[in-house]
Amino acid sequence: MQQEAPVHVAQGVTQGLLIKRVNPKYPSKARADRIQGTVILRAVISKDGDVADLSVVSGDPLLVKTATKAVKQWKYRPYLLAGKPVAVNTEIIVNFTLSGG
């Protein structure tokens, strides 16, 4: 049986399917250096809703590792196409913001 290629789905759609989100820990070095920013990841979400494959599109190297570690633990409701769950290809955006002064 041939594996079907993942369907591309917009980030906003997959965000609505998210059922378990693990927030990344702010790296102490990044916090000390006052580094903030966005990490953009490209993900394949399996038809079971697991993050099956993850690659970095952009982001500060100090933030990428912790963002990737957290996102690998995320869980999604399966995306249905014609009533059947399918794997999807999407982007995941993780924002790192320092609070306080």
C-alpha positions in Angstrom: 0.0 0.0 0.0 1.5 3.3 -1.1 1.8 6.1 1.5 0.0 9.2 0.4 1.8 12.6 0.4 0.7 14.9 3.2 -1.9 17.5 2.3 -0.8 21.1 2.8 -3.0 22.9 5.4 -2.7 26.5 6.6 -1.3 27.1 10.1 -4.6 28.6 11.3 -6.5 25.5 10.4 -4.1 23.1 12.2 -4.1 25.5 15.2 -7.8 24.8 15.6 -7.1 21.0 15.7 -4.5 21.3 18.5 -5.6 19.4 21.6 -2.3 19.2 23.5 0.1 22.1 23.6 3.4 22.0 25.5 4.8 25.4 26.0 8.6 25.7 25.4 10.8 26.6 28.4 12.5 30.0 27.8 16.2 29.2 27.5 18.1 30.9 30.4 20.9 32.1 28.0 18.3 33.7 25.7 16.5 35.3 28.7 19.9 36.7 30.0 20.7 38.0 26.5 17.2 39.5 26.2 16.6 37.5 23.0 13.0 37.5 21.8 11.5 36.3 18.5 9.6 33.8 16.5 10.6 30.3 15.5 8.9 29.0 12.4 8.8 25.2 12.0 7.6 23.1 9.1 5.7 20.1 10.4 4.1 16.9 9.1 1.3 15.9 11.3 0.4 12.2 11.0 -3.2 11.0 10.4 -3.1 10.0 14.1 -2.5 13.6 15.1 1.2 13.2 16.1 4.0 15.5 15.0 5.8 13.1 12.7 8.4 15.3 11.1 9.7 18.7 12.0 12.2 21.0 10.4 13.3 24.6 11.1 12.3 27.3 8.7 13.7 30.2 10.7 14.4 31.5 14.2 17.2 32.4 16.6 19.4 29.3 17.3 19.1 29.8 21.0 15.3 29.5 20.7 15.0 26.8 18.1 16.0 23.8 20.2 13.5 24.4 23.0 10.7 25.3 20.5 11.4 22.0 18.6 11.5 19.9 21.8 8.1 21.4 22.9 6.3 21.1 19.5 7.3 17.4 19.2 5.0 16.8 22.2 2.0 18.5 20.7 -1.0 16.4 19.7 -3.7 17.2 17.2 -7.1 16.0 16.3 -6.8 14.1 12.9 -7.5 16.3 9.9 -10.3 14.8 7.9 -10.5 14.8 4.1 -13.6 13.3 2.6 -14.3 11.8 6.1 -10.9 10.1 6.3 -7.9 11.1 8.5 -4.9 12.3 6.4 -1.4 13.4 7.2 -0.9 17.2 6.8 2.0 19.5 6.0 1.9 22.8 7.8 3.9 25.6 9.5 4.0 26.0 13.3 4.9 29.4 14.7 6.3 29.6 18.3 6.7 33.1 19.8 9.1 33.9 22.5 8.4 37.1 24.4 10.1 38.4 27.5 7.7 39.8 30.0 8.5 42.5 32.5 11.3 44.9 32.4 
